[in-house]
Amino acid sequence: MIDLSKLPAINERYRMFSEITSEASADAEFAFSAKDNLTAVGFRARAGSAILEGYEPVFDAACVEKMRSAGGFLVGKTNMDEFGFGSFSVNSAYGVPRNPYDAERSCGGSSGGAACAAAVMDGHVALGVSTGGSIACPASFCGVYGMAPTYGRVSKHGLIDYGNSMDKVGILSGDAKDLGRYLPVISGEDRRDPTSCNHPPLAKKFRKLKSVALVRSETSAGVDAAIRAAEEELRSMSVDVEAVSMDTLRYALPAYYVLASAEGSTNIARYCGLRYGRQDGDLSMKFDDYFTSMRSQYLGEETKRRVILGTFTRMSGFRDKYYAKALGVRNAIISEYKKIFERFDAVLTPTMPFISPRFDEISGMSALESYRADVLSVPPNLSGLPHVSMPCGYSEGMPVGMMLTADHWNDDMLLSAAEDWQDRFTAIPPEVSL
C-alpha cells in the first residue's frame, strides 16, 4: 500500500501540492502526481489561477489516463505558476512551493511543485509541462531529472494550454530510469490532439550518446565550475565533447516571449467568469464590464502583463513587426540546431545560469530580469526539441543542472544518457524524504 500519512505535514512545509488525495491505494504499482494544468477526474484543475477556482474536470488528461491504466495512483496535483507564466513558481494563487534543499529558495517554475515532489518523495514520478523551460528549470533547481520530449510525442489532450505551439508534457523524477520507464507509457498518437504524432515511435532500445556540442554561456562561478567538471566526466565516459558557438541562440529569448505571450493571451481569453471556474460576478453588468471585472479581480499580475504583451504583438500594424519576425527567428534557430546535429548527437549547456535564488532576491527582480533566467532553457523549447536536465554538481549547497538537447525524435538517446550519467554521478538528496 502507498503510504501517504506523512505527506500532508511535509506539504504544509514545502507547498508542492495544491491538492492531495485523501484516499489510499492498496493495489497501485506506483505513485505519480500531475501538474495543476492537467485535468484529472477527482481533482480540481486550476492551473495555479484563482479564476479557475471550483473547476472540476470530468475527464482525465491523456497522460493521466495512460499512467492510471499502467497501474499508477494519482496522489495529487502539483503547484505551479499561474497558467505557466513564471520561472520561480511565485505566481500561484495556491501557495509558493519551497525548495527542499533550502526553504527560503525557489523550486523553479513553472513546474516547481512537480520538481519538489520528485525530490522529496522517493520513487515518485511527476508529470510536468514545459513551454519555455518549465520542466528543465525546476529539475535543475531541485536536483532531479527532468525530461521534455519532442513536441508532439505526448498528447496534450486535457492540458490547460499556455503556448500551443510549444507546450510539451514530460516527466520529472529523482531516478533517471523513471524517465525511460514512463515516457513510453504516456507517448503516442492521440486523435483528440491534432498535434500529437506516432512517427517515429519511441525506440525501446535506447541508443548511446557518443558526441556533444558544448555551448558555453555566462553563468555564475558555481554553475561554471560544475559544468566544467561534468564536461570532463563525460569525456571519461567516452563521449566526445567539443565547444561550439551557436550565434542565433541569443535571439531565442525575445522571440519566445513574443510568440508565447501571443499564444497565451489568446488562450486566456476564454477565462471570463462565464464558463470555467468562478462564476460569482454581478450578472446585471454588461458583458464587457463583467468580463473586465472578473479578470481584473482573479487574474494575477504576471498573467495580466503577458496578456497585454501578447495582445499588443498581435495587433494590426504590429503583427509583422513582432509576431512574424519572431516566427522567422524560430526557423533560424531550428536551422542552426539542425546543422549542429549533422556533427553531434546532442548540445550541452547549463540548464540555468545560476542556482535557485532566494525569495527576497526574486522579489527584487524586474520582469525583464526574471525573463532572462530562461535564456538557456528557451531555445530547445522554441524549437520543439527533446531535452533533459540532469543534476551535475552543487554550489552553496544547492543543486546545479546541465541540459542535453537532441534532434527531433531522438528522445531515446537522451534517456540513455540520463541513465548512464546517474550511474556516474553521486547525488546528494535533500534531508527531508517520504
Beta strands, then each sheet from edge to edge (+ up, - down):
strand 1: 17-20
strand 2: 30-35
strand 3: 72-78
strand 4: 98-99
strand 5: 102-106
strand 6: 125-130
strand 7: 145-148
strand 8: 168-173
strand 9: 211-215
strand 10: 240-244
strand 11: 346-350
strand 12: 387-395
strand 13: 398-406
sheet 1: 1+ 3- 2- 6- 8+ 7- 12+ 13- 11+ 9+ 10+
sheet 2: 4+ 5-
end
